[in-house]
Structures are given as structure tokens and as C-alpha cells.
Amino acid sequence: MHASPAPAPTPERDARTRGLRTLAQTVIGSGLAGLLLVVATVLTDLLSTGEAVTIAAAVQALVPPVAAYVWRRLEGAGQ
């Protein structure tokens, strides 16, 4: 037997959830990218500044879709 689907969120709640999710993803991505730059620049000489920036940008670009996937999985698990 299948459970009935959860009712659709109100537009206000959906907008608030999306806004908070976007803010969290941006903070996490920026934090990881900044941490990577600090570690690469200060602690090692393995990467040039350009390479560190490229990797940090890639990390920052990958965080939102991964975080969105995890967030959606967590939302689905709560139902």
C-alpha cells in the first residue's frame, strides 16, 4: 500500500525553503573553497595560485548540486 503524497507547500514556505537552501549551499561552497585556497597557499607549494583557484572554483561549483540532492533526499526521508 502506498502512502498518499504530502500536500504541496505553500508558495511562501517553498520560497523560504529555497532561499535558506541556496544560502546554506553558498556558505558551504564558499567556506570549502576558501579553506582550500588557504591550505593550498599557506601549507603546501604543490599548487600554483592559479591551480588552487581553479580547484576552489570547481569545489564551489559542485557544492550546490550535491547539497540540493542531499537536501531533497533528507526531505523525502522525513515523509
RODO-360690 format. One record per residue: residue number from 1; residue in three letters; x, y, z of N, C-alpha, C in turn. Coordinates in nm, 2 decimals. Layout:
REM RODO-360690
{node NUM ALA {X Y Z} {X Y Z} {X Y Z}}
...
//
This chain:
REM RODO-360690
{node 1 MET {0.08 -0.12 0.00} {0.00 0.00 0.00} {0.09 0.12 0.00}}
{node 2 HIS {0.06 0.22 -0.08} {0.13 0.34 -0.09} {0.07 0.45 -0.01}}
{node 3 ALA {0.16 0.53 0.05} {0.12 0.64 0.13} {0.08 0.75 0.04}}
{node 4 SER {-0.02 0.83 0.08} {-0.06 0.94 -0.01} {0.05 1.05 0.00}}
{node 5 PRO {0.07 1.12 -0.12} {0.18 1.22 -0.12} {0.15 1.33 -0.03}}
{node 6 ALA {0.25 1.39 0.02} {0.24 1.51 0.11} {0.18 1.62 0.03}}
{node 7 PRO {0.10 1.71 0.10} {0.04 1.82 0.03} {0.16 1.92 -0.02}}
{node 8 ALA {0.13 1.98 -0.12} {0.23 2.08 -0.18} {0.25 2.19 -0.08}}
{node 9 PRO {0.37 2.24 -0.06} {0.39 2.35 0.03} {0.33 2.48 -0.03}}
{node 10 THR {0.30 2.57 0.06} {0.25 2.70 0.01} {0.36 2.77 -0.06}}
{node 11 PRO {0.33 2.87 -0.15} {0.44 2.94 -0.22} {0.53 3.01 -0.12}}
{node 12 GLU {0.48 3.06 -0.01} {0.57 3.13 0.08} {0.66 3.04 0.15}}
{node 13 ARG {0.61 2.92 0.19} {0.70 2.83 0.25} {0.81 2.77 0.15}}
{node 14 ASP {0.76 2.75 0.03} {0.85 2.70 -0.07} {0.96 2.80 -0.10}}
{node 15 ALA {0.93 2.93 -0.11} {1.02 3.03 -0.13} {1.12 3.04 -0.02}}
{node 16 ARG {1.07 3.03 0.10} {1.16 3.04 0.22} {1.26 2.92 0.23}}
{node 17 THR {1.21 2.80 0.20} {1.29 2.68 0.20} {1.40 2.69 0.09}}
{node 18 ARG {1.36 2.74 -0.03} {1.46 2.75 -0.14} {1.56 2.86 -0.11}}
{node 19 GLY {1.52 2.97 -0.05} {1.61 3.07 -0.01} {1.71 3.03 0.10}}
{node 20 LEU {1.66 2.96 0.20} {1.75 2.91 0.30} {1.85 2.80 0.25}}
{node 21 ARG {1.80 2.72 0.16} {1.88 2.61 0.10} {1.99 2.68 0.01}}
{node 22 THR {1.95 2.78 -0.07} {2.05 2.85 -0.15} {2.16 2.92 -0.06}}
{node 23 LEU {2.11 2.98 0.04} {2.21 3.05 0.14} {2.30 2.94 0.20}}
{node 24 ALA {2.25 2.83 0.24} {2.33 2.73 0.30} {2.43 2.67 0.20}}
{node 25 GLN {2.39 2.65 0.08} {2.48 2.60 -0.02} {2.59 2.69 -0.05}}
{node 26 THR {2.56 2.82 -0.06} {2.66 2.92 -0.09} {2.76 2.94 0.02}}
{node 27 VAL {2.71 2.94 0.14} {2.80 2.95 0.26} {2.89 2.82 0.26}}
{node 28 ILE {2.84 2.71 0.25} {2.92 2.58 0.25} {3.02 2.59 0.13}}
{node 29 GLY {2.98 2.62 0.01} {3.07 2.62 -0.10} {3.18 2.72 -0.09}}
{node 30 SER {3.14 2.84 -0.04} {3.24 2.94 -0.03} {3.34 2.91 0.08}}
{node 31 GLY {3.29 2.85 0.19} {3.38 2.81 0.30} {3.47 2.71 0.26}}
{node 32 LEU {3.43 2.60 0.19} {3.52 2.50 0.14} {3.62 2.55 0.04}}
{node 33 ALA {3.57 2.64 -0.05} {3.67 2.70 -0.15} {3.77 2.78 -0.08}}
{node 34 GLY {3.73 2.86 0.02} {3.82 2.95 0.09} {3.92 2.87 0.17}}
{node 35 LEU {3.87 2.76 0.24} {3.96 2.68 0.31} {4.06 2.61 0.22}}
{node 36 LEU {4.02 2.56 0.11} {4.11 2.50 0.01} {4.21 2.60 -0.03}}
{node 37 LEU {4.18 2.72 -0.06} {4.28 2.82 -0.10} {4.38 2.85 0.01}}
{node 38 VAL {4.33 2.86 0.13} {4.42 2.88 0.24} {4.52 2.77 0.26}}
{node 39 VAL {4.47 2.64 0.26} {4.55 2.53 0.28} {4.65 2.52 0.16}}
{node 40 ALA {4.60 2.53 0.04} {4.69 2.52 -0.08} {4.80 2.63 -0.08}}
{node 41 THR {4.76 2.75 -0.04} {4.86 2.86 -0.05} {4.96 2.86 0.07}}
{node 42 VAL {4.91 2.84 0.19} {4.99 2.85 0.31} {5.07 2.73 0.34}}
{node 43 LEU {5.01 2.61 0.33} {5.07 2.49 0.39} {5.15 2.41 0.28}}
{node 44 THR {5.12 2.43 0.16} {5.20 2.35 0.06} {5.24 2.44 -0.06}}
{node 45 ASP {5.34 2.39 -0.13} {5.38 2.45 -0.25} {5.35 2.36 -0.37}}
{node 46 LEU {5.26 2.27 -0.35} {5.23 2.17 -0.46} {5.14 2.24 -0.57}}
{node 47 LEU {5.06 2.34 -0.54} {4.98 2.40 -0.64} {5.02 2.55 -0.66}}
{node 48 SER {5.01 2.59 -0.78} {5.03 2.73 -0.80} {4.90 2.80 -0.76}}
{node 49 THR {4.90 2.93 -0.75} {4.78 3.01 -0.71} {4.67 2.99 -0.81}}
{node 50 GLY {4.70 2.99 -0.94} {4.60 2.96 -1.04} {4.54 2.83 -1.03}}
{node 51 GLU {4.62 2.73 -1.00} {4.56 2.59 -0.99} {4.47 2.58 -0.87}}
{node 52 ALA {4.52 2.65 -0.76} {4.44 2.64 -0.63} {4.30 2.72 -0.66}}
{node 53 VAL {4.31 2.83 -0.73} {4.18 2.90 -0.76} {4.09 2.82 -0.85}}
{node 54 THR {4.15 2.75 -0.94} {4.07 2.66 -1.03} {4.00 2.55 -0.95}}
{node 55 ILE {4.08 2.48 -0.87} {4.02 2.38 -0.78} {3.92 2.43 -0.69}}
{node 56 ALA {3.94 2.54 -0.63} {3.85 2.61 -0.54} {3.72 2.64 -0.61}}
{node 57 ALA {3.73 2.69 -0.73} {3.61 2.72 -0.81} {3.53 2.60 -0.85}}
{node 58 ALA {3.60 2.49 -0.88} {3.54 2.36 -0.91} {3.46 2.31 -0.78}}
{node 59 VAL {3.52 2.32 -0.67} {3.46 2.28 -0.54} {3.33 2.36 -0.52}}
{node 60 GLN {3.35 2.50 -0.54} {3.23 2.58 -0.52} {3.12 2.56 -0.62}}
{node 61 ALA {3.16 2.52 -0.74} {3.05 2.48 -0.84} {2.99 2.35 -0.81}}
{node 62 LEU {3.06 2.26 -0.75} {3.00 2.13 -0.72} {2.92 2.12 -0.60}}
{node 63 VAL {2.94 2.21 -0.50} {2.86 2.20 -0.38} {2.71 2.22 -0.40}}
{node 64 PRO {2.66 2.32 -0.47} {2.52 2.34 -0.48} {2.44 2.21 -0.53}}
{node 65 PRO {2.48 2.15 -0.64} {2.40 2.04 -0.69} {2.41 1.92 -0.59}}
{node 66 VAL {2.52 1.90 -0.53} {2.54 1.79 -0.43} {2.45 1.82 -0.31}}
{node 67 ALA {2.46 1.94 -0.26} {2.38 1.98 -0.14} {2.23 1.97 -0.18}}
{node 68 ALA {2.19 2.01 -0.30} {2.05 2.01 -0.33} {2.00 1.86 -0.34}}
{node 69 TYR {2.08 1.77 -0.39} {2.05 1.63 -0.39} {2.03 1.58 -0.25}}
{node 70 VAL {2.13 1.60 -0.16} {2.12 1.56 -0.02} {2.00 1.62 0.05}}
{node 71 TRP {1.97 1.75 0.03} {1.86 1.81 0.09} {1.73 1.75 0.05}}
{node 72 ARG {1.71 1.72 -0.08} {1.59 1.66 -0.13} {1.58 1.52 -0.08}}
{node 73 ARG {1.69 1.44 -0.07} {1.68 1.31 -0.01} {1.64 1.31 0.14}}
{node 74 LEU {1.69 1.41 0.21} {1.65 1.43 0.35} {1.50 1.47 0.37}}
{node 75 GLU {1.46 1.55 0.28} {1.32 1.59 0.28} {1.23 1.48 0.25}}
{node 76 GLY {1.27 1.39 0.16} {1.19 1.27 0.12} {1.19 1.17 0.23}}
{node 77 ALA {1.30 1.16 0.31} {1.31 1.06 0.41} {1.22 1.10 0.53}}
{node 78 GLY {1.19 1.22 0.54} {1.10 1.27 0.66} {0.96 1.24 0.63}}
{node 79 GLN {0.92 1.20 0.51} {0.77 1.18 0.48} {0.73 1.04 0.51}}
//
